[in-house]
Each structure stands twice: as C-alpha cells, then as structure tokens.
Amino acid sequence: MQEKLLEKFKELFGADGEIRTYFAPGRVNMIGEHTDYNGGHVFPCALTIGTYGVVRKREDNKLRFYSMNFENLGIIESSLEDLKPDPAADWTNYPKGVIWAFGEKGMKITQGMDLLLFGNIPNGSGLSSSASVEVLTGYILKDFYGCDVTNQDIALIGQFSENQFNGVNCGIMDQFAIAMGKKGHAIFLDTATLEYEYAPIELKDAKIVISCSNKKRGLGDSKYNERRAECEKALEEIQQYAGVKSLGELTEEEFEKFKSAIKDEDRVKRARHAVYENQRTIKAVEALKNNDVELFGKLMNESHVSLRDDYEVTGIELDTLAEEAWKVDGVIGSRMTGAGFGGCSVSIVKNDAVDTFIEQVGKAYEEKIGYAADFYVVEIGDGPSRLA
Ligand code: GLA
C-alpha cells in the first residue's frame, strides 16, 4: 500500500527532494462516552487502521493537499499566509488548522508542504478520522519540521485546532487516544488532570468488533455542541450548592443529592449520564484489572442504555446495532462508540461467535434500516509513527 501512495505522490507532485511517509491511527472508545468535556474518565484505544501521509517540505509557503479518499476534489491549494477556515477547502481544514495552531502556540511554520493522504478508517464513522489527520499533521511538524513538542502536546494542539479553527467543541479524548496509543492497550485517562494509565486488553478468546452504521454524520452538524452546553448549564446550577469544578467530580450519591438544583428535566438526564458514565468507566477498568471481562461487557451495555435514554445521542441505527448484538450468544458487551447520532458501535465478541454475530446483526440491521452495516474485526495499535 505504501508503494502505491508514494507512486501517486510522485505522479502528482514530482519525485524530487526528501519524501517521507507517516501513519497515525484511528481510535475506538471502549467506555466513557461524552465524559471528556465533563472532567470525567475515558477508556479509548488506538487502532491499526488509520491515516497514511506522504509528505515533502517546500521551499515556498505553498500548501498542496491531496486525499486518495476524495480524489474528485483533486489537489487543494492554499498557503501559509492564508490559514483561515474555508468550507470550500473541505478536509484540508484539518491539516491547515493544525499548522495554524502550531503558529498560535509560538511555532510558526514557514515552509510549505505537499501532502498526500490515504485513510483506511471509514469516513464519518466515529472512529476519529479527523483527529487522525490532525495528529498525523502534528507528528509531521514534530518529526520532519523539527517542532519541539511531545505526543501529548500534539494531542492538545490538535484539540485546540479542532475547537478554534474547525468550530467543534470536542474534548481531548480522540487526539489523546491517537497521539498516545499503545499496541494491545487501552488508555485510562482522567480528562480533568490528563493523568493516564495504560491497561492491557487481553482478550484471549474474544475479539473487538466494530459495526459501522453507515449513517453519515459530522460533529459540527450534530447536537454535540448542544449537549455540551446542556452539561455546562447543569453544572452551573449544581455549583450553587456544591463546590465542584466539573460533573466528573460527583459520585452517583452526590448527584442524586444535588440534582434538584437542575431546573430542566432534559438537563437532569444529560448530567445524570455524565456522572454515572464516569463512575461506570472507573468500575469497568477495575473489572478489567480483575480479569472480569463479563462485568466489563455488562457495563458497556449499561453505557449504551444511558446514552440512549439519558443522553439521547443514539438513534435507531445505533440502537439496532447494539440491541441486535445483545441477542447474539457469545457477545460479552456492545455499545455505541464516539459522539453518536450515527457512526459505529463497538462489541466484544467471543472468537467462535464472530461469524454468527456479523451475519445475524447484519441481517437484522439491513431489514430494519434498509441498507447494510459494515463490520470490522480490529486490533489495538500504536500511536503515530514515521514509516519511511
Ligand atoms: C467525539 C469527541 C470526543 C468525545 C466523544 C464522545 O468523539 O471528539 O471529544 O467527546 O465525541 O465521548
């Protein structure tokens, strides 16, 4: 595959100069959804699928981008003097945003680049194809352009660019999971402090299966920012009675005690999800440490129910995927993953049930929704790297 990308790069941009190849993964979140902007915990892992980038530095200030996933868009050109979000610039707003963000953080980039991308993460699937592009760009600026940053800095700058340049108020989970990924491990991250711990995911007789709903969504046009605002408002209401900085600081009992401060029934539900999901994530990681995969799976199922009933971010597609999965023998746990409203579910499925799972869930989904879902048996991979 790398060969093909290099060939295409040379065909489009010429063969001269130093050309390098990089990779950044996608991510899947096992549990801890919509907790990262509420000061809670998350438990994501990097995948072995992701974004490949072939890149060359330029002597001038031009930026030339090409994606093999959107060949119809052709080469999209811009310049370092013109780092402004532009709807017509499509996906290139992600690398441009990161280059802009490095400048904002005191690392102004003065040499342009030719960059060709290819991603094998299904687009808009909720496996963070955009954060993957952001981290890939940040890693290129570190490794090729010599910017003095750590991988954790790349995650933070990536989030900053997504918030400020692309106008999506996302939390830190996606960029962190991708920049800090470790093969065979999920990352137990406290988003309030950025303290983290790698937890091995040793599923001897089971696999992680991602079911893609094929319902497209973008964070920007989803209710993502609205949910975030609802949680912020609920926190303010609770703060009139409790000295907490985030919903993630509350236990279930504390929440039940203070919830009457929240003056709107929907906001009570949103905040309840944020609090309970955070506690659930802590319990799930504990269960995994005790080798209790069954309990981990049960908590995944509860997470989906809470996202469906309290946070209301699932929709019929994701509900069908999870609910049909729960019916299959050998499914340890299944839930929607990522922002919701479309995208994917993640399931832990016993090895000998994987084929039945794909067949049964696939059939039921297509009958109910009218189009097919896609299934991926995935592996947990490392963070970004230079390949050549
Ligand atoms: C998106 C955001 C993340 C996180 C999840 C929901 O993936 O980018 O920051 O909020 O949704 O858990």
Residues whose N, C-alpha, C, O or C-beta is under 5 A from the ligand:
A	BS01	GLA	G32 E33 H34 T35 D36 C170 G171 I172 M173 D174 G338 A339
